Amino acid sequence: MRADVEIKVSALEILNRHLGMVETERFIALIQRERFDYTAWRKDLFAGVGGKEISKRAMEFLSESELRAK
């Protein structure tokens, strides 16, 4: 299991890579400002979507991310 600090650093790197520094800061401010229940949000995120479809979307996202990184 990774330490909390390692998880935070990884999360910020991912956000920064995909959103840029300014939008990452805005995202963090939004999360802190609003009452946000991540567990409730996640429960409905993939409602009605099967495991195969989630996997397909994840693989498509990975492929697109790899193309952008080149």
PDB file of N, H, CA, C and O in Angstrom:
ATOM      1  N   MET A   1       0.849  -1.180   0.000  1.00  0.00           N
ATOM      2  CA  MET A   1       0.000   0.000   0.000  1.00  0.00           C
ATOM      3  C   MET A   1       0.894   1.242   0.000  1.00  0.00           C
ATOM      4  O   MET A   1       1.886   1.317   0.725  1.00  0.00           O
ATOM      5  N   ARG A   2       0.517   2.203  -0.826  1.00  0.00           N
ATOM      6  H   ARG A   2      -0.289   2.142  -1.414  1.00  0.00           H
ATOM      7  CA  ARG A   2       1.308   3.428  -0.919  1.00  0.00           C
ATOM      8  C   ARG A   2       0.939   4.406   0.196  1.00  0.00           C
ATOM      9  O   ARG A   2      -0.179   4.392   0.711  1.00  0.00           O
ATOM     10  N   ALA A   3       1.885   5.236   0.547  1.00  0.00           N
ATOM     11  H   ALA A   3       2.793   5.247   0.128  1.00  0.00           H
ATOM     12  CA  ALA A   3       1.656   6.257   1.569  1.00  0.00           C
ATOM     13  C   ALA A   3       0.724   7.337   1.019  1.00  0.00           C
ATOM     14  O   ALA A   3       0.635   7.536  -0.193  1.00  0.00           O
ATOM     15  N   ASP A   4       0.036   8.024   1.917  1.00  0.00           N
ATOM     16  H   ASP A   4       0.108   7.862   2.902  1.00  0.00           H
ATOM     17  CA  ASP A   4      -0.887   9.086   1.516  1.00  0.00           C
ATOM     18  C   ASP A   4      -0.194  10.150   0.666  1.00  0.00           C
ATOM     19  O   ASP A   4      -0.760  10.638  -0.312  1.00  0.00           O
ATOM     20  N   VAL A   5       1.022  10.503   1.041  1.00  0.00           N
ATOM     21  H   VAL A   5       1.482  10.107   1.835  1.00  0.00           H
ATOM     22  CA  VAL A   5       1.758  11.531   0.300  1.00  0.00           C
ATOM     23  C   VAL A   5       2.004  11.080  -1.135  1.00  0.00           C
ATOM     24  O   VAL A   5       1.874  11.878  -2.063  1.00  0.00           O
ATOM     25  N   GLU A   6       2.356   9.822  -1.326  1.00  0.00           N
ATOM     26  H   GLU A   6       2.462   9.174  -0.572  1.00  0.00           H
ATOM     27  CA  GLU A   6       2.590   9.301  -2.677  1.00  0.00           C
ATOM     28  C   GLU A   6       1.317   9.367  -3.520  1.00  0.00           C
ATOM     29  O   GLU A   6       1.363   9.707  -4.703  1.00  0.00           O
ATOM     30  N   ILE A   7       0.195   9.042  -2.908  1.00  0.00           N
ATOM     31  H   ILE A   7       0.158   8.766  -1.947  1.00  0.00           H
ATOM     32  CA  ILE A   7      -1.087   9.093  -3.622  1.00  0.00           C
ATOM     33  C   ILE A   7      -1.407  10.532  -4.023  1.00  0.00           C
ATOM     34  O   ILE A   7      -1.829  10.783  -5.152  1.00  0.00           O
ATOM     35  N   LYS A   8      -1.207  11.476  -3.103  1.00  0.00           N
ATOM     36  H   LYS A   8      -0.865  11.272  -2.186  1.00  0.00           H
ATOM     37  CA  LYS A   8      -1.468  12.885  -3.412  1.00  0.00           C
ATOM     38  C   LYS A   8      -0.585  13.374  -4.550  1.00  0.00           C
ATOM     39  O   LYS A   8      -1.058  14.055  -5.460  1.00  0.00           O
ATOM     40  N   VAL A   9       0.691  13.031  -4.499  1.00  0.00           N
ATOM     41  H   VAL A   9       1.075  12.478  -3.760  1.00  0.00           H
ATOM     42  CA  VAL A   9       1.620  13.465  -5.549  1.00  0.00           C
ATOM     43  C   VAL A   9       1.197  12.889  -6.897  1.00  0.00           C
ATOM     44  O   VAL A   9       1.167  13.603  -7.899  1.00  0.00           O
ATOM     45  N   SER A  10       0.870  11.592  -6.922  1.00  0.00           N
ATOM     46  H   SER A  10       0.894  11.011  -6.108  1.00  0.00           H
ATOM     47  CA  SER A  10       0.432  10.961  -8.177  1.00  0.00           C
ATOM     48  C   SER A  10      -0.830  11.625  -8.715  1.00  0.00           C
ATOM     49  O   SER A  10      -0.931  11.899  -9.911  1.00  0.00           O
ATOM     50  N   ALA A  11      -1.787  11.882  -7.834  1.00  0.00           N
ATOM     51  H   ALA A  11      -1.704  11.660  -6.863  1.00  0.00           H
ATOM     52  CA  ALA A  11      -3.048  12.501  -8.256  1.00  0.00           C
ATOM     53  C   ALA A  11      -2.809  13.892  -8.834  1.00  0.00           C
ATOM     54  O   ALA A  11      -3.387  14.245  -9.862  1.00  0.00           O
ATOM     55  N   LEU A  12      -1.970  14.671  -8.187  1.00  0.00           N
ATOM     56  H   LEU A  12      -1.501  14.384  -7.352  1.00  0.00           H
ATOM     57  CA  LEU A  12      -1.688  16.015  -8.690  1.00  0.00           C
ATOM     58  C   LEU A  12      -0.955  15.971 -10.023  1.00  0.00           C
ATOM     59  O   LEU A  12      -1.210  16.797 -10.898  1.00  0.00           O
ATOM     60  N   GLU A  13      -0.048  15.015 -10.183  1.00  0.00           N
ATOM     61  H   GLU A  13       0.160  14.344  -9.472  1.00  0.00           H
ATOM     62  CA  GLU A  13       0.649  14.869 -11.466  1.00  0.00           C
ATOM     63  C   GLU A  13      -0.334  14.526 -12.584  1.00  0.00           C
ATOM     64  O   GLU A  13      -0.246  15.073 -13.683  1.00  0.00           O
ATOM     65  N   ILE A  14      -1.266  13.620 -12.300  1.00  0.00           N
ATOM     66  H   ILE A  14      -1.338  13.175 -11.407  1.00  0.00           H
ATOM     67  CA  ILE A  14      -2.266  13.221 -13.302  1.00  0.00           C
ATOM     68  C   ILE A  14      -3.167  14.403 -13.656  1.00  0.00           C
ATOM     69  O   ILE A  14      -3.403  14.685 -14.831  1.00  0.00           O
ATOM     70  N   LEU A  15      -3.664  15.086 -12.633  1.00  0.00           N
ATOM     71  H   LEU A  15      -3.472  14.856 -11.679  1.00  0.00           H
ATOM     72  CA  LEU A  15      -4.519  16.247 -12.885  1.00  0.00           C
ATOM     73  C   LEU A  15      -3.772  17.306 -13.692  1.00  0.00           C
ATOM     74  O   LEU A  15      -4.309  17.866 -14.647  1.00  0.00           O
ATOM     75  N   ASN A  16      -2.542  17.570 -13.302  1.00  0.00           N
ATOM     76  H   ASN A  16      -2.105  17.115 -12.526  1.00  0.00           H
ATOM     77  CA  ASN A  16      -1.757  18.593 -13.987  1.00  0.00           C
ATOM     78  C   ASN A  16      -1.488  18.211 -15.436  1.00  0.00           C
ATOM     79  O   ASN A  16      -1.525  19.063 -16.324  1.00  0.00           O
ATOM     80  N   ARG A  17      -1.219  16.938 -15.675  1.00  0.00           N
ATOM     81  H   ARG A  17      -1.189  16.246 -14.954  1.00  0.00           H
ATOM     82  CA  ARG A  17      -0.947  16.468 -17.033  1.00  0.00           C
ATOM     83  C   ARG A  17      -2.178  16.618 -17.925  1.00  0.00           C
ATOM     84  O   ARG A  17      -2.058  16.973 -19.098  1.00  0.00           O
ATOM     85  N   HIS A  18      -3.357  16.347 -17.372  1.00  0.00           N
ATOM     86  H   HIS A  18      -3.454  16.058 -16.420  1.00  0.00           H
ATOM     87  CA  HIS A  18      -4.576  16.345 -18.191  1.00  0.00           C
ATOM     88  C   HIS A  18      -5.327  17.675 -18.185  1.00  0.00           C
ATOM     89  O   HIS A  18      -6.029  17.996 -19.144  1.00  0.00           O
ATOM     90  N   LEU A  19      -5.182  18.443 -17.119  1.00  0.00           N
ATOM     91  H   LEU A  19      -4.612  18.183 -16.340  1.00  0.00           H
ATOM     92  CA  LEU A  19      -5.919  19.705 -17.028  1.00  0.00           C
ATOM     93  C   LEU A  19      -5.030  20.935 -17.154  1.00  0.00           C
ATOM     94  O   LEU A  19      -5.507  22.012 -17.513  1.00  0.00           O
ATOM     95  N   GLY A  20      -3.761  20.784 -16.866  1.00  0.00           N
ATOM     96  H   GLY A  20      -3.374  19.909 -16.575  1.00  0.00           H
ATOM     97  CA  GLY A  20      -2.871  21.941 -16.794  1.00  0.00           C
ATOM     98  C   GLY A  20      -2.898  22.516 -15.384  1.00  0.00           C
ATOM     99  O   GLY A  20      -3.782  22.198 -14.588  1.00  0.00           O
ATOM    100  N   MET A  21      -1.922  23.366 -15.087  1.00  0.00           N
ATOM    101  H   MET A  21      -1.205  23.624 -15.734  1.00  0.00           H
ATOM    102  CA  MET A  21      -1.767  23.871 -13.726  1.00  0.00           C
ATOM    103  C   MET A  21      -2.955  24.710 -13.263  1.00  0.00           C
ATOM    104  O   MET A  21      -3.433  24.543 -12.140  1.00  0.00           O
ATOM    105  N   VAL A  22      -3.428  25.599 -14.109  1.00  0.00           N
ATOM    106  H   VAL A  22      -3.040  25.735 -15.021  1.00  0.00           H
ATOM    107  CA  VAL A  22      -4.512  26.505 -13.714  1.00  0.00           C
ATOM    108  C   VAL A  22      -5.798  25.733 -13.441  1.00  0.00           C
ATOM    109  O   VAL A  22      -6.439  25.950 -12.413  1.00  0.00           O
ATOM    110  N   GLU A  23      -6.183  24.838 -14.341  1.00  0.00           N
ATOM    111  H   GLU A  23      -5.662  24.661 -15.176  1.00  0.00           H
ATOM    112  CA  GLU A  23      -7.426  24.087 -14.140  1.00  0.00           C
ATOM    113  C   GLU A  23      -7.300  23.086 -12.993  1.00  0.00           C
ATOM    114  O   GLU A  23      -8.297  22.774 -12.341  1.00  0.00           O
ATOM    115  N   THR A  24      -6.097  22.581 -12.736  1.00  0.00           N
ATOM    116  H   THR A  24      -5.288  22.834 -13.266  1.00  0.00           H
ATOM    117  CA  THR A  24      -5.891  21.717 -11.572  1.00  0.00           C
ATOM    118  C   THR A  24      -6.165  22.503 -10.301  1.00  0.00           C
ATOM    119  O   THR A  24      -6.846  22.015  -9.400  1.00  0.00           O
ATOM    120  N   GLU A  25      -5.638  23.720 -10.227  1.00  0.00           N
ATOM    121  H   GLU A  25      -5.085  24.117 -10.960  1.00  0.00           H
ATOM    122  CA  GLU A  25      -5.879  24.575  -9.061  1.00  0.00           C
ATOM    123  C   GLU A  25      -7.367  24.892  -8.917  1.00  0.00           C
ATOM    124  O   GLU A  25      -7.899  24.890  -7.807  1.00  0.00           O
ATOM    125  N   ARG A  26      -8.033  25.162 -10.030  1.00  0.00           N
ATOM    126  H   ARG A  26      -7.601  25.163 -10.932  1.00  0.00           H
ATOM    127  CA  ARG A  26      -9.476  25.435  -9.988  1.00  0.00           C
ATOM    128  C   ARG A  26     -10.238  24.215  -9.491  1.00  0.00           C
ATOM    129  O   ARG A  26     -11.155  24.340  -8.679  1.00  0.00           O
ATOM    130  N   PHE A  27      -9.858  23.022  -9.981  1.00  0.00           N
ATOM    131  H   PHE A  27      -9.113  22.920 -10.641  1.00  0.00           H
ATOM    132  CA  PHE A  27     -10.511  21.783  -9.563  1.00  0.00           C
ATOM    133  C   PHE A  27     -10.374  21.599  -8.053  1.00  0.00           C
ATOM    134  O   PHE A  27     -11.353  21.298  -7.369  1.00  0.00           O
ATOM    135  N   ILE A  28      -9.173  21.778  -7.542  1.00  0.00           N
ATOM    136  H   ILE A  28      -8.378  22.022  -8.098  1.00  0.00           H
ATOM    137  CA  ILE A  28      -8.949  21.623  -6.100  1.00  0.00           C
ATOM    138  C   ILE A  28      -9.787  22.629  -5.322  1.00  0.00           C
ATOM    139  O   ILE A  28     -10.388  22.281  -4.306  1.00  0.00           O
ATOM    140  N   ALA A  29      -9.830  23.867  -5.789  1.00  0.00           N
ATOM    141  H   ALA A  29      -9.341  24.150  -6.614  1.00  0.00           H
ATOM    142  CA  ALA A  29     -10.641  24.890  -5.121  1.00  0.00           C
ATOM    143  C   ALA A  29     -12.122  24.515  -5.135  1.00  0.00           C
ATOM    144  O   ALA A  29     -12.815  24.701  -4.135  1.00  0.00           O
ATOM    145  N   LEU A  30     -12.612  23.988  -6.262  1.00  0.00           N
ATOM    146  H   LEU A  30     -12.048  23.836  -7.074  1.00  0.00           H
ATOM    147  CA  LEU A  30     -14.016  23.570  -6.352  1.00  0.00           C
ATOM    148  C   LEU A  30     -14.333  22.459  -5.362  1.00  0.00           C
ATOM    149  O   LEU A  30     -15.357  22.493  -4.680  1.00  0.00           O
ATOM    150  N   ILE A  31     -13.450  21.481  -5.291  1.00  0.00           N
ATOM    151  H   ILE A  31     -12.618  21.453  -5.845  1.00  0.00           H
ATOM    152  CA  ILE A  31     -13.665  20.349  -4.381  1.00  0.00           C
ATOM    153  C   ILE A  31     -13.685  20.825  -2.935  1.00  0.00           C
ATOM    154  O   ILE A  31     -14.500  20.361  -2.137  1.00  0.00           O
ATOM    155  N   GLN A  32     -12.799  21.738  -2.598  1.00  0.00           N
ATOM    156  H   GLN A  32     -12.137  22.115  -3.246  1.00  0.00           H
ATOM    157  CA  GLN A  32     -12.738  22.231  -1.224  1.00  0.00           C
ATOM    158  C   GLN A  32     -13.913  23.144  -0.890  1.00  0.00           C
ATOM    159  O   GLN A  32     -14.387  23.162   0.246  1.00  0.00           O
ATOM    160  N   ARG A  33     -14.378  23.894  -1.868  1.00  0.00           N
ATOM    161  H   ARG A  33     -13.994  23.879  -2.791  1.00  0.00           H
ATOM    162  CA  ARG A  33     -15.443  24.875  -1.634  1.00  0.00           C
ATOM    163  C   ARG A  33     -16.815  24.216  -1.525  1.00  0.00           C
ATOM    164  O   ARG A  33     -17.625  24.602  -0.682  1.00  0.00           O
ATOM    165  N   GLU A  34     -17.077  23.228  -2.370  1.00  0.00           N
ATOM    166  H   GLU A  34     -16.419  22.914  -3.055  1.00  0.00           H
ATOM    167  CA  GLU A  34     -18.392  22.592  -2.401  1.00  0.00           C
ATOM    168  C   GLU A  34     -18.418  21.359  -1.506  1.00  0.00           C
ATOM    169  O   GLU A  34     -17.400  20.700  -1.295  1.00  0.00           O
ATOM    170  N   ARG A  35     -19.588  21.070  -0.996  1.00  0.00           N
ATOM    171  H   ARG A  35     -20.414  21.606  -1.168  1.00  0.00           H
ATOM    172  CA  ARG A  35     -19.763  19.806  -0.289  1.00  0.00           C
ATOM    173  C   ARG A  35     -19.851  18.734  -1.358  1.00  0.00           C
ATOM    174  O   ARG A  35     -20.812  18.689  -2.127  1.00  0.00           O
ATOM    175  N   PHE A  36     -18.858  17.880  -1.405  1.00  0.00           N
ATOM    176  H   PHE A  36     -18.078  17.916  -0.780  1.00  0.00           H
ATOM    177  CA  PHE A  36     -18.755  16.898  -2.474  1.00  0.00           C
ATOM    178  C   PHE A  36     -18.631  15.519  -1.855  1.00  0.00           C
ATOM    179  O   PHE A  36     -17.660  15.237  -1.154  1.00  0.00           O
ATOM    180  N   ASP A  37     -19.603  14.659  -2.106  1.00  0.00           N
ATOM    181  H   ASP A  37     -20.393  14.888  -2.676  1.00  0.00           H
ATOM    182  CA  ASP A  37     -19.582  13.292  -1.597  1.00  0.00           C
ATOM    183  C   ASP A  37     -19.097  12.371  -2.709  1.00  0.00           C
ATOM    184  O   ASP A  37     -19.878  11.928  -3.550  1.00  0.00           O
ATOM    185  N   TYR A  38     -17.806  12.092  -2.702  1.00  0.00           N
ATOM    186  H   TYR A  38     -17.171  12.453  -2.019  1.00  0.00           H
ATOM    187  CA  TYR A  38     -17.190  11.289  -3.755  1.00  0.00           C
ATOM    188  C   TYR A  38     -17.835   9.908  -3.843  1.00  0.00           C
ATOM    189  O   TYR A  38     -18.044   9.395  -4.942  1.00  0.00           O
ATOM    190  N   THR A  39     -18.149   9.306  -2.707  1.00  0.00           N
ATOM    191  H   THR A  39     -17.979   9.723  -1.814  1.00  0.00           H
ATOM    192  CA  THR A  39     -18.729   7.966  -2.700  1.00  0.00           C
ATOM    193  C   THR A  39     -20.081   7.957  -3.404  1.00  0.00           C
ATOM    194  O   THR A  39     -20.352   7.065  -4.207  1.00  0.00           O
ATOM    195  N   ALA A  40     -20.924   8.931  -3.116  1.00  0.00           N
ATOM    196  H   ALA A  40     -20.703   9.657  -2.464  1.00  0.00           H
ATOM    197  CA  ALA A  40     -22.236   9.011  -3.771  1.00  0.00           C
ATOM    198  C   ALA A  40     -22.069   9.281  -5.263  1.00  0.00           C
ATOM    199  O   ALA A  40     -22.789   8.709  -6.082  1.00  0.00           O
ATOM    200  N   TRP A  41     -21.127  10.147  -5.619  1.00  0.00           N
ATOM    201  H   TRP A  41     -20.542  10.612  -4.954  1.00  0.00           H
ATOM    202  CA  TRP A  41     -20.876  10.463  -7.025  1.00  0.00           C
ATOM    203  C   TRP A  41     -20.437   9.220  -7.779  1.00  0.00           C
ATOM    204  O   TRP A  41     -20.913   8.970  -8.886  1.00  0.00           O
ATOM    205  N   ARG A  42     -19.538   8.439  -7.200  1.00  0.00           N
ATOM    206  H   ARG A  42     -19.150   8.643  -6.300  1.00  0.00           H
ATOM    207  CA  ARG A  42     -19.028   7.233  -7.849  1.00  0.00           C
ATOM    208  C   ARG A  42     -20.124   6.183  -8.016  1.00  0.00           C
ATOM    209  O   ARG A  42     -20.126   5.435  -8.993  1.00  0.00           O
ATOM    210  N   LYS A  43     -21.049   6.130  -7.068  1.00  0.00           N
ATOM    211  H   LYS A  43     -21.047   6.738  -6.274  1.00  0.00           H
ATOM    212  CA  LYS A  43     -22.109   5.126  -7.125  1.00  0.00           C
ATOM    213  C   LYS A  43     -22.934   5.274  -8.401  1.00  0.00           C
ATOM    214  O   LYS A  43     -23.341   4.279  -9.000  1.00  0.00           O
ATOM    215  N   ASP A  44     -23.180   6.510  -8.813  1.00  0.00           N
ATOM    216  H   ASP A  44     -22.850   7.319  -8.326  1.00  0.00           H
ATOM    217  CA  ASP A  44     -24.001   6.768  -9.996  1.00  0.00           C
ATOM    218  C   ASP A  44     -23.191   6.953 -11.282  1.00  0.00           C
ATOM    219  O   ASP A  44     -23.765   7.045 -12.367  1.00  0.00           O
ATOM    220  N   LEU A  45     -21.874   7.007 -11.166  1.00  0.00           N
ATOM    221  H   LEU A  45     -21.408   6.933 -10.285  1.00  0.00           H
ATOM    222  CA  LEU A  45     -21.026   7.306 -12.316  1.00  0.00           C
ATOM    223  C   LEU A  45     -21.206   6.314 -13.454  1.00  0.00           C
ATOM    224  O   LEU A  45     -21.303   6.714 -14.615  1.00  0.00           O
ATOM    225  N   PHE A  46     -21.251   5.026 -13.137  1.00  0.00           N
ATOM    226  H   PHE A  46     -21.172   4.701 -12.194  1.00  0.00           H
ATOM    227  CA  PHE A  46     -21.375   4.000 -14.166  1.00  0.00           C
ATOM    228  C   PHE A  46     -22.688   3.221 -14.042  1.00  0.00           C
ATOM    229  O   PHE A  46     -22.752   2.045 -14.402  1.00  0.00           O
ATOM    230  N   ALA A  47     -23.720   3.872 -13.539  1.00  0.00           N
ATOM    231  H   ALA A  47     -23.668   4.827 -13.246  1.00  0.00           H
ATOM    232  CA  ALA A  47     -25.017   3.211 -13.393  1.00  0.00           C
ATOM    233  C   ALA A  47     -25.505   2.738 -14.758  1.00  0.00           C
ATOM    234  O   ALA A  47     -25.539   3.513 -15.714  1.00  0.00           O
ATOM    235  N   GLY A  48     -25.875   1.486 -14.844  1.00  0.00           N
ATOM    236  H   GLY A  48     -25.847   0.857 -14.068  1.00  0.00           H
ATOM    237  CA  GLY A  48     -26.404   0.933 -16.081  1.00  0.00           C
ATOM    238  C   GLY A  48     -25.354   0.564 -17.112  1.00  0.00           C
ATOM    239  O   GLY A  48     -25.694   0.185 -18.233  1.00  0.00           O
ATOM    240  N   VAL A  49     -24.076   0.669 -16.749  1.00  0.00           N
ATOM    241  H   VAL A  49     -23.800   0.977 -15.838  1.00  0.00           H
ATOM    242  CA  VAL A  49     -22.999   0.331 -17.678  1.00  0.00           C
ATOM    243  C   VAL A  49     -22.324  -0.938 -17.175  1.00  0.00           C
ATOM    244  O   VAL A  49     -21.916  -1.017 -16.016  1.00  0.00           O
ATOM    245  N   GLY A  50     -22.209  -1.929 -18.052  1.00  0.00           N
ATOM    246  H   GLY A  50     -22.540  -1.865 -18.993  1.00  0.00           H
ATOM    247  CA  GLY A  50     -21.608  -3.202 -17.674  1.00  0.00           C
ATOM    248  C   GLY A  50     -20.088  -3.143 -17.611  1.00  0.00           C
ATOM    249  O   GLY A  50     -19.464  -2.191 -18.080  1.00  0.00           O
ATOM    250  N   GLY A  51     -19.517  -4.171 -17.025  1.00  0.00           N
ATOM    251  H   GLY A  51     -20.025  -4.944 -16.644  1.00  0.00           H
ATOM    252  CA  GLY A  51     -18.070  -4.258 -16.868  1.00  0.00           C
ATOM    253  C   GLY A  51     -17.319  -4.228 -18.183  1.00  0.00           C
ATOM    254  O   GLY A  51     -16.262  -3.605 -18.278  1.00  0.00           O
ATOM    255  N   LYS A  52     -17.852  -4.895 -19.201  1.00  0.00           N
ATOM    256  H   LYS A  52     -18.711  -5.402 -19.124  1.00  0.00           H
ATOM    257  CA  LYS A  52     -17.180  -4.914 -20.506  1.00  0.00           C
ATOM    258  C   LYS A  52     -17.134  -3.517 -21.120  1.00  0.00           C
ATOM    259  O   LYS A  52     -16.126  -3.123 -21.707  1.00  0.00           O
ATOM    260  N   GLU A  53     -18.224  -2.778 -20.983  1.00  0.00           N
ATOM    261  H   GLU A  53     -19.043  -3.098 -20.506  1.00  0.00           H
ATOM    262  CA  GLU A  53     -18.267  -1.418 -21.531  1.00  0.00           C
ATOM    263  C   GLU A  53     -17.303  -0.502 -20.779  1.00  0.00           C
ATOM    264  O   GLU A  53     -16.625   0.321 -21.393  1.00  0.00           O
ATOM    265  N   ILE A  54     -17.240  -0.640 -19.462  1.00  0.00           N
ATOM    266  H   ILE A  54     -17.791  -1.309 -18.963  1.00  0.00           H
ATOM    267  CA  ILE A  54     -16.306   0.164 -18.672  1.00  0.00           C
ATOM    268  C   ILE A  54     -14.873  -0.141 -19.101  1.00  0.00           C
ATOM    269  O   ILE A  54     -14.059   0.767 -19.268  1.00  0.00           O
ATOM    270  N   SER A  55     -14.575  -1.423 -19.276  1.00  0.00           N
ATOM    271  H   SER A  55     -15.236  -2.161 -19.140  1.00  0.00           H
ATOM    272  CA  SER A  55     -13.238  -1.829 -19.713  1.00  0.00           C
ATOM    273  C   SER A  55     -12.919  -1.261 -21.095  1.00  0.00           C
ATOM    274  O   SER A  55     -11.813  -0.777 -21.336  1.00  0.00           O
ATOM    275  N   LYS A  56     -13.894  -1.325 -21.994  1.00  0.00           N
ATOM    276  H   LYS A  56     -14.793  -1.718 -21.798  1.00  0.00           H
ATOM    277  CA  LYS A  56     -13.706  -0.796 -23.353  1.00  0.00           C
ATOM    278  C   LYS A  56     -13.401   0.701 -23.307  1.00  0.00           C
ATOM    279  O   LYS A  56     -12.491   1.177 -23.985  1.00  0.00           O
ATOM    280  N   ARG A  57     -14.164   1.432 -22.506  1.00  0.00           N
ATOM    281  H   ARG A  57     -14.903   1.044 -21.955  1.00  0.00           H
ATOM    282  CA  ARG A  57     -13.945   2.876 -22.387  1.00  0.00           C
ATOM    283  C   ARG A  57     -12.568   3.180 -21.794  1.00  0.00           C
ATOM    284  O   ARG A  57     -11.885   4.108 -22.226  1.00  0.00           O
ATOM    285  N   ALA A  58     -12.175   2.391 -20.808  1.00  0.00           N
ATOM    286  H   ALA A  58     -12.729   1.636 -20.457  1.00  0.00           H
ATOM    287  CA  ALA A  58     -10.864   2.594 -20.187  1.00  0.00           C
ATOM    288  C   ALA A  58      -9.744   2.361 -21.189  1.00  0.00           C
ATOM    289  O   ALA A  58      -8.775   3.119 -21.225  1.00  0.00           O
ATOM    290  N   MET A  59      -9.868   1.323 -21.998  1.00  0.00           N
ATOM    291  H   MET A  59     -10.656   0.707 -21.969  1.00  0.00           H
ATOM    292  CA  MET A  59      -8.848   1.020 -23.001  1.00  0.00           C
ATOM    293  C   MET A  59      -8.802   2.116 -24.069  1.00  0.00           C
ATOM    294  O   MET A  59      -7.721   2.485 -24.528  1.00  0.00           O
ATOM    295  N   GLU A  60      -9.957   2.634 -24.465  1.00  0.00           N
ATOM    296  H   GLU A  60     -10.835   2.334 -24.092  1.00  0.00           H
ATOM    297  CA  GLU A  60      -9.993   3.731 -25.438  1.00  0.00           C
ATOM    298  C   GLU A  60      -9.333   4.983 -24.862  1.00  0.00           C
ATOM    299  O   GLU A  60      -8.584   5.678 -25.547  1.00  0.00           O
ATOM    300  N   PHE A  61      -9.624   5.252 -23.599  1.00  0.00           N
ATOM    301  H   PHE A  61     -10.233   4.687 -23.043  1.00  0.00           H
ATOM    302  CA  PHE A  61      -9.021   6.411 -22.942  1.00  0.00           C
ATOM    303  C   PHE A  61      -7.508   6.261 -22.875  1.00  0.00           C
ATOM    304  O   PHE A  61      -6.773   7.214 -23.132  1.00  0.00           O
ATOM    305  N   LEU A  62      -7.045   5.067 -22.531  1.00  0.00           N
ATOM    306  H   LEU A  62      -7.643   4.292 -22.323  1.00  0.00           H
ATOM    307  CA  LEU A  62      -5.611   4.809 -22.457  1.00  0.00           C
ATOM    308  C   LEU A  62      -4.949   5.021 -23.814  1.00  0.00           C
ATOM    309  O   LEU A  62      -3.892   5.644 -23.906  1.00  0.00           O
ATOM    310  N   SER A  63      -5.571   4.503 -24.858  1.00  0.00           N
ATOM    311  H   SER A  63      -6.430   3.996 -24.783  1.00  0.00           H
ATOM    312  CA  SER A  63      -5.020   4.668 -26.211  1.00  0.00           C
ATOM    313  C   SER A  63      -4.937   6.140 -26.597  1.00  0.00           C
ATOM    314  O   SER A  63      -3.931   6.585 -27.149  1.00  0.00           O
ATOM    315  N   GLU A  64      -5.995   6.894 -26.306  1.00  0.00           N
ATOM    316  H   GLU A  64      -6.812   6.533 -25.858  1.00  0.00           H
ATOM    317  CA  GLU A  64      -6.006   8.324 -26.624  1.00  0.00           C
ATOM    318  C   GLU A  64      -4.949   9.071 -25.816  1.00  0.00           C
ATOM    319  O   GLU A  64      -4.291   9.971 -26.336  1.00  0.00           O
ATOM    320  N   SER A  65      -4.786   8.699 -24.546  1.00  0.00           N
ATOM    321  H   SER A  65      -5.321   7.967 -24.124  1.00  0.00           H
ATOM    322  CA  SER A  65      -3.792   9.345 -23.685  1.00  0.00           C
ATOM    323  C   SER A  65      -2.387   9.084 -24.190  1.00  0.00           C
ATOM    324  O   SER A  65      -1.539   9.975 -24.175  1.00  0.00           O
ATOM    325  N   GLU A  66      -2.141   7.861 -24.636  1.00  0.00           N
ATOM    326  H   GLU A  66      -2.831   7.137 -24.648  1.00  0.00           H
ATOM    327  CA  GLU A  66      -0.818   7.517 -25.155  1.00  0.00           C
ATOM    328  C   GLU A  66      -0.530   8.280 -26.441  1.00  0.00           C
ATOM    329  O   GLU A  66       0.606   8.694 -26.673  1.00  0.00           O
ATOM    330  N   LEU A  67      -1.543   8.471 -27.278  1.00  0.00           N
ATOM    331  H   LEU A  67      -2.466   8.135 -27.089  1.00  0.00           H
ATOM    332  CA  LEU A  67      -1.353   9.229 -28.514  1.00  0.00           C
ATOM    333  C   LEU A  67      -1.031  10.694 -28.220  1.00  0.00           C
ATOM    334  O   LEU A  67      -0.183  11.292 -28.882  1.00  0.00           O
ATOM    335  N   ARG A  68      -1.713  11.271 -27.221  1.00  0.00           N
ATOM    336  H   ARG A  68      -2.402  10.785 -26.683  1.00  0.00           H
ATOM    337  CA  ARG A  68      -1.466  12.670 -26.863  1.00  0.00           C
ATOM    338  C   ARG A  68      -0.080  12.854 -26.264  1.00  0.00           C
ATOM    339  O   ARG A  68       0.538  13.906 -26.429  1.00  0.00           O
ATOM    340  N   ALA A  69       0.410  11.831 -25.569  1.00  0.00           N
ATOM    341  H   ALA A  69      -0.092  10.976 -25.436  1.00  0.00           H
ATOM    342  CA  ALA A  69       1.710  11.932 -24.907  1.00  0.00           C
ATOM    343  C   ALA A  69       2.867  11.921 -25.903  1.00  0.00           C
ATOM    344  O   ALA A  69       3.974  12.346 -25.573  1.00  0.00           O
ATOM    345  N   LYS A  70       2.619  11.440 -27.116  1.00  0.00           N
ATOM    346  H   LYS A  70       1.719  11.095 -27.384  1.00  0.00           H
ATOM    347  CA  LYS A  70       3.702  11.347 -28.116  1.00  0.00           C
ATOM    348  C   LYS A  70       3.972  12.657 -28.781  1.00  0.00           C
ATOM    349  O   LYS A  70       4.848  12.744 -29.641  1.00  0.00           O
TER     350      LYS A  70
END
